[in-house]
Amino acid sequence: MTTRDWRPLVREFQQVVGEKGVVWTPEEMLVFECDGLTSYREKPAVVVLPKTTAAVARVIKICHRANVPFVARGSGTGLSGGALPVTDSVLIVTAWMRTILKVDLENQQVVVQPGVINNWVTQAVSGAGFYYAPDPSSQVICSIGGNIAENSGGVHCLKYGVTTNHVLGLKLVLPEGEVVDVGGTLPEMPGYDLTGLFVGSEGTLGIATEITLRILKVPETVQVLLADFTTVAAAAGAVADIIGAGIIPAGMEIMDNLSINAVEDVVATGCYPRDAGAILLVEVDGLAVEVTENSQRIETFLYQNGARSVLTATDPDQRLKLWKGRKAAFAAMGKLSPNYYVQDGVIPRTRLAEVLQEIGRLGEEHGYKVANVFHAGDGNLHPLILYDNAVPGALHAVEELGGEILKLCVRSGGSISGEHGIGAEKRCYMPDMFTPADLETMHWVRQVFDPRNLANPGKLFPTPRTCGEGARTQGREQVKDALLF
């Protein structure tokens, strides 16, 4: 238990952000003890809510002088424990930094603070015919700062890329309190790509306080196709054929039977056949003639792979109806189970069918149902393991199963994360994907920015303390002594 007297630091923080901007009573901090990965919990010592870059810099300078670790948090919707506080830490919450600072339609750019909600960006420019492409399923609540930290994706990342592809520049507060600008207003800047380095660094290199985003013109035509199949393998075969033909849809999403029935129970789209083994959603956008031609070709591939029926929609309300269930899929799992544990891995899309079959086998072996909802176009899987946390040992068991799924992704030529980040949850699996030399190189990069290891410590990389006893494979045991971070 801590012996630090936090009152002097609290007074300093209050001088920076005011009394209302500092939270430090135990009952007030309950809401901040976890992010979307609710199975991991830790109370911070103090919560600070700044409103400006200058305030963030002053708060971090106080932390640096007192040698106190700090963790950045946006809306708290992350699913890997990236915003999980650490013991005796200051949680810097950017929820009050919600200003869209500049809209430059001529140059297709928007400058925002980190607390701006993802879909606010599109709302701010949609009247002029623009939008912001990265669209996580949590886009109505997740913040741009959190998207930057985790390099978030979404259903349209197949064609338009993830967050890093839409960030031009950043104003950063580094772990010692310095304010620097990286990137700029141009798509290509000379020198090292420090913007690309920072996006996806999960708060370990500092905090972004102003973000210059690239916005896109709304496409001339958008069409959504929904096909239902008797098996997930058949839907996966259609995905491979579509991509193999050189067609790059805006998005392609697969949901299995468990997911279909869950969303129909909750949102009742009326579009998802309950007896289908899987549905495949394909969105095509672009010029009208291009959309028409590609949609016809896609429909051919869908039927060739055994689609029982294909619905199409071009009207915005109809398209929204077809997407409604997919956007609500994670939340709908509560209809099937008291708890669920979501994983996030990536595999080559050519191996979708065999990997999904193996995930099903692993679920049966461990005694848990696994619902599958995923970005089929780029092979980003989101298996949802259904369990009851009231059963003793259930959480540990599903974490073991989740780990087996991640290792399966790596063995298949994929990755342990596509968009949810590593955080506290997956750090012990980094050695399954990277060699000790790889991890040491990443560590040295982090040390350049944060030599005291105060910025979100214990995240992203394994350590003997966090992964020593918990290491469950010989490979991790072999590398743990090299990871004294």
N, C-alpha and C positions, 0 to 999 in steps of 0.2 A: 504494500500500500504506500502511496506517495507521502512524503513528509514535506513537500514544498508548500510554502505559503503562497497561494495564488493571488492574494488580494493586491499586492503591489502591481503585478502584471495586469490584473483586471482594471485597476485605476488607469494605467497607461493606455490600455486599449480603449477605455471609455473616453479618454481625452482625444482619441483619434476619431472614433465613430459615434460617440455619444452613449449614454446609458442604455438606450433602447437597442443599440447595435451590439451589445455584449450579453450573452446568455451564459450563466454558469451555475445556476441552482440545479440540483440533481433531477428534480421533476421536469424542469424545462428542457433538459438535455435528452430526455428519453426519445424524442422524435429524431434525434441526430445520431443515434448509436449504431445505425446500420444503413446500407443503401438497399437496392432492390434484392440483394442476396441476404434475405432476412435471417438466415441460419447462422450468420457470423455477426456478432454484436460486441461493441466496446464503447464505453462512454468516453468522450473527450473531457479534458479538464475545463476548457473554456471554448465557447463558440463565438466567433466574431463575424459580423455582417457588414463589410465595407460597401461603399457606393461608388468609389472612384479609384482610378489607378494609383493616385497619390496615397490614398488611404491604405490600399493593399500593400504598397511599398513600405509605409510606416509600420504596419502591423508585422510584416515579415522581418523588418530590421529589429523590432523588439524581440521577436522570436530568436533571431540569430544572435543578438547580444546576450540573451538569457540561455542560449543553447537549448531551446525548446523545439521539438519537432512540430511541424504543421502539416495539415492535410487539407487539400482543396475539395470543395463539394459544390455541386450545382443543384440540380433538382433532386438528386438522390435516386435516380431511376436505374443506375448501373446494375449489372447483373453478375459482376465478378468480385465484388468487395473492394473495388478501386477507391471508393470514398469512405471506406471503413476507418474510423479513428483508431489511433494507436494509444497505448497507455500514456497518460500525462502529456497529451498533445493538445495543440490549438487547432480547432476546426475552422477554416476560413471559408465561409459560405457566400457564394456570389449571387444568391437569390435576389438581392436588392439592386444588382447591376443589370437592369432590364431596359436600357435605353437603346433604341436604334439611332445611332449617332449621325449617319449619313446615308442617303440613297442617291446613287449616281447612275441613273438609267442609261445615260449616253455611253458610259464606259462599262455598263453591266456589272456594277459593284455595289455592295452594301457594307457599311461598317457598323458593327454591333458590339455591345458589351456581352460578357460571357453568360449572364443570366437570362438573356433573351431566349424565349422558347422557340424551338425549331420551326414550327409552322407559322409563327409570327412573321418570319422573314418573307415567306410566300404571300401572306396576307398583305404585307406592306407594299408589295410590288405587283400583285396579280391584276390590279385595275389597269395597269399599263401594259399588260401582256407578258409579264415575266414570272419566274418562279425559282425557288431554291430546290435543287434536285435531291440531295440526300434526305431520305425520308424514313427514319427508323419507325417501327410500329408504335413507339412511345412518343411520336413527334408532337402530340398535343400537350405534352408535359415536360419532355426532356429538354435540357438547355444546350445552347450552342457550345458553351464552355465544356460541358461534359462530352459532347460529340467530338470536340477537339481532343480531349484527353484520351478517349477510347478509339478514335478514328472510326466512328460509327458508320454503318452502312444503311441498308433499307432495301425495299423491294425493287428500286430502280438502279441499284448499284451495278447490275449486269452491264448496262449500256453506258451509264453516266459516271460510274466510279463511286468510291466512298468519300468520306469527308475531306481527306487530304487532297483530292482532285479538285476541290472547290474552295480552297483557302489560298489567298494570294499573299497576305501579310498578317503579322501579329505584333502587338505590343505586349511585351512580357515583363513580369517582375521575377527576377531570378532569386535563388534561395538566400542571397545575402542582402536583398532589397534593392538592387540596381534595376533601373527601368531601361529596357533596350527595345529596339524595333528590328524585326527580321522580316525578310521578304519585302513586299511593297505593293504597288498597284499594277505591276506588269506581270504577265503570265510567266516570263522567264527573267530571272535576275542573275547577275554575275556572282561568282563566289560560291561558297558552300551553301547547300540547300538546308539552312537552319530551320526554315518553316516546316519542311518535310520531316526533319529530325524531331521537332517538337510535337507535331501532330501524332498522337498515339503513344506519347511518352508517359501517359497516365499520372500526371502530376509530379513526376520525379525530377523534373528539370526546372520547375517554376510554375507560375500561374499566368495564363493569357487573360489580359484585361480589355483589350480591343482587338477585334477580329475583322479582317477585310475578306468578305466572301464574294465569290463569283456567282452571278445569277444568270439564268438562261431564258431565252425567249420561249414562250409556250408553243409547242408544236402545232402545226396546222391541223392535223388530224390525229386522234387517238382512238384505238379500238382494242377492246378486251375480249379474249376468247376464253371460255371455261369449258374444259373437256373432262368427262368422268371415265374412269377405267376400272376394270375389275381388280387390278393389282397395282401396287406401287412400282413394280418392275416395268410394267407396260408404260406407265407415265414417264419413268426415267428414260426408257428407250426413245420416247417421243422427243424428250429434251435433247438427247444426244444427236438425233437425226436433224433437228432444227438447227442446232449450232453447227453441226457438221456440214450443213448446206450453205453456211456462210451468212445465215440470218442472225442478227443480233437484236432480239426484242428489248424493249425498255425494261421488262422484268418477266421472270418465270418463277412461279411458286407452286410447290406441291404440298398437299395436306393429305394425311392418311385417314382411314375410316374412323379411328378414335377421335381425331381432331374434327372431322366433318360433323360427327354427331354432337360433339361438345358445343361447337359454334351454332349449330342449328337449334340446340336446346336453349341457348342464351340469346342469340341475336335474330334467329328465325329468318334467314335470308330467303328461304324457299327455293334457292337456286342450287344448293348442294345436295345431290341425291344421297340419302342416308345409307343406301345399300352399296355405294361405290367403295371399291378398295382404295381409291385415291382420286383426287381431282387435281387438275393442272390448270393454273391461271397463266395466261400469256397476254402481255400488253405490248402492242405495236404502236409506234408513233412516228411522225415525220410528215412529209408531203403526202397529199391525198393519194396520188397515184402509187407512191411507194407503199403506203399502208395497205391499199387494196391488193396489190400484187403479193406482198409478203403474207398477208392474212390468208389469202387463198392457198399459198404454198404451205403455210403452217397447218391449215385445216387438213390438207392432204396427208401430211405426216402424222397428225393426230389420229386420223382414221386408219392409216396404215399400221399404227401401233396398237390398234384395238379399242380406240375411243368408242364408247357406246352412243354418246351424243356430244354435240358442240353448241354452246350458246355464244352469241356474239352481242356486243354492246358498243355503240358509239356515243350515245347520249350520255352526258355527264352524270345524270342521276342513275342511269342504268349501270354505268361503269362503277360508280360508287357502291351500288348494291352488290355487284359481283365481288368487289374487294372487301366489303364490310366484314365478312366472316374471317378472312385472313388477318385483317388488322386486329381483330378481337380474339385471335386464337389463344394467346397465352392466358389472358384473363379468363377465358371460357373453361380452362382446365379445372377451375374450382368446382365446376359442375360434376366432374368425374371423380375427383379425389380431394381429400382435405388439404393435401399439400402436393406440390410438384417441384422437381429439381431440374432446371433447364441447363443444357450444355450448349456449347458453341464451338463447332469444329469445322474444318474444311477438307474436302477430298476432291480429287479430279472427277469431273462430272461423268466421265466415261465409266467410273466405277461405282456410280450411285446404286445400281441395283444390288450388286454383291455386298456392298458395305451396309446398306439398309437391311438386307437379309441377316447379316452377321449381328447387327444391333438388335434385331428381333430375337436372335438366338441367345445373345447375352442377357437380354431382359428375362427370357424364360429361365435361363440358368440361375439367375440371381433371384427370381421370383417376383419381378416387378413388370407392370405394363409400361410400355414406352410409346408415347404418341409422337409422331414426326410431323413437323412443320418446318419448311426450309426453303431457302433461296436456291432453287434447283439450277438456275442458269450458271451460277458460279460455284456450285457445290458446297455452299455454306449451310451446314446442317444445324438444326436446333431440336435435338431429341429432348422430349419432356418426360422425365421419369416420375411416375405417379406413386405416391406413398402417403403414409399416415404418420406424422411426426409424434403422435401420442404413443406409438408402438416403440418400446425401448430398443435402441440400436438401429432403428430404421434409417435415420439420417446418415449414419456412418456407412450403412450398407449401400445406399443410393449414391453416396460420394464415391465409394469403391467402384460401383457400376459406371458412374460418370467418367472416372479415371480410365477404366478399360475402354470406353468409347473414344476418349481422346487418344489413347495409345493406338487404337485401331486406325484412327484418322492419320496419324503420323506414319504408321506402317504402310498405309495405302498411298503415300506420297503427298499427304496433305499437311494441315496445320492444327495446332491446339486452340486457335481462335481465329474467327473471321471478322468479328466486329464488337464482341463484348469485352475484349481486353483480357489481361492476365490477372491483375489485381492481387488479392490475397488468396483467391480460390485456386488458381492454376499455377502458381509460382513453383510448386514442387514438381510439376510436369515439364518445366522448361528443359531439364537435362534429357528428356526423352526426344526432344527436337533439336537441341543445340549441343555442341561439344563444349568441354570446359574452356577451350580457347575462344570459342564464340562468345560464351557468357562473360569471360573475363574482358573481352574487347568492349562489350556493351557496358560493363561495369566501369571501365576507364572513361568512357564517354560521359556517364553519369557523374563520375567524380570531378570532371572538369567543371561542370555546372554546380555541383553540390558536394564539395569535399567533406563536409561534416555529416552528410547523410541525414539532413533534417527535413527534406521535402518528401513527404509521403514514404517514410521509411518502411521497410519490410514488404513492399509491394514489388511486383513484376519479377524479381529475382529470388531464387531459393537461397536460404542461409542454413547453417547448421542448426540454429535455434528454431527456425520455422519448419524445416524439412528434415532435420536429423533423425529423430525417432520416427517421424511420420513417413520417411522414405520407404516405399513399399516395393522397390525393385532393386536388384543388384546394381543396375546402372546408376541409380541415384546415389547409392551408398559409395560407389567408386568415385564419384565426382564431388561429393559433399565437402571433402577437405580442401578442395580447390576453390570453393565458393565462399571464402571468408569475407563477405561483403558487409 
